[in-house]
Amino acid sequence: MKQAPILKVPVYFMLGRYDYEIPNPLAEQYFNLLQAPTNELIWIENSAHLLNVEENDKFNNCLINQILPATNILEFSVFKV
């Protein structure tokens, strides 16, 4: 939390509600302290740590329909065109 309190890129946390590898309270605490142009905490309710496997459709839907449209990749790209 001390190493990266401010980021200049959009940040999205996708967390499995039953993830015990990354404790939810710790992830929420960091999320609440983090300063970024956009930051969003997205819960995948019926998953643990492998949410992209456990709820593949929800994970993909979130990436394609929520995160990708909200992220202008060129705006934050290191390789500006």
C-alpha positions, 0 to 999 in steps of 0.5 A: 500500500505504501509503495503505490498509493497513486497510479496514473492508469485506470485500476480495476480490482476483480475479486472473488468473494471467497478468495482466501489467497488475497484476503478481501479486507486487505484488498478493499483497504488498498482499493480505498486508499488508492488514487487513480484516474479510474478505480473500480472494485468488482466482486465476482460473488461465487468465486474464490481465487480462480474467478476466471476459471470458476465463473468464466462467463462473468469474468469475460463479460466484465472484461469485455463489456465493462472494463474494455469500453471504459479504458482508452488504451491509447490514453494511458499507453507508454507507446503513444501513437 
